[in-house]
Amino acid sequence: MRFTITHPMHSHPYNPELVSGNGIATVAAATEAAGIHGFGFTDHPAPSQRWLEAGGHDALDPFVALGYAAARTTTLRLIPNIVVLPYRNPFVVAKSGASLDLLSGGRFTLAVGVGYLKREFAALGVNYDERAALFDEALQVIRAIWTGDDIAFEGKHFTARGITAHPRPASCPPIWIGGNTTTARQRVAEHGDGWCPFPAPPQLAQTAGTAVIDSVQRLTEGIDDLRRRCDAAGRDWSAIDVTFTNFEGGSPASDEFNADAYLDGLEKLAAVGVTWVSVGLPGDSVAHALDTLDRFRTLVIDAM
């Protein structure tokens, strides 16, 4: 089992410590030192004030911030959580990803999602109702850009002829696809290297326009469906990563954290095919985040 962390900007307003260069570098380096395998940032270039006041959070540009984290680490995998792919032209995404992968020595994973915030789409000049079509076109193009020259693509939303984008990434980065729906899993089977669903009780699922996943049982049903779709597409299921959150044991930042229950939860997730687990950090201070990382290393990683 591998672990990943999203930089803990959980609120609006954010703690200024967390968005200083030193704060990002310190948390990233401590994440690597604790034995965590992945590190990422969210993607909200134009969130609405209404969403922020309803529990949303501020965000840094994920590619810029991950570049800063990469410079202070050597093995940490750089995994945004997640890039909203329809917000950007796929050639721009491919260029940012290739640059980050090359400069980090091949440590980038492109995790992408369709997005759901209508006002953010409007602010960026992207048609919300066409986001799925934009997403699918981008998936067809990005890996081709990373691996080939003289690329041509005739799509509904853009046309490319004779495009060669160098320098290429150090390796062709894996593409993880977010979302809880059958459509997301079909995209993984056709184009992806990983599936990253997220815990979604009914109210959150309705808000985000996705499927409910509020138990390991529901997650298992989704993984079984993904396996069937990979088989139908002729894909090797064993090569597909699945990332999720551990429901058991509580938060490692809490005094009530139960490490034994957490370890039991990890075993259950591994048994159904989860390969990466997302670990939450507190966002009230850098010191608290570092204490939590050290505690997680001692109680969980060293006990595995």
ABEGO torsion letter per residue (X at the ends): XBBBBBBBBABOBBBAAAABAAAAAAAAAAAAAAGBABBBBBBBABBBAAAAAAGBBBBBBAAAAAAAAAAABAABBBBBOBBBAAABBAAAAAAAAAAAAAAAGGABBBBBBAEABAAAAAAAGBBAAAAAAAAAAAAAAAAAAAABBGBBBBBAABBBBGBBBOBBBABBBBBBBBEABAAAAAAAAAABABBBBBBBBAAAAAAAGBBBBABAAAAAAAAAAAAAAAAAAGBBAAABBBBBBBABGEBAABAABBAAAAAAAAAAAAAAGBABBBBBBBAABAAAAAAAAAAAAAAAAAAX
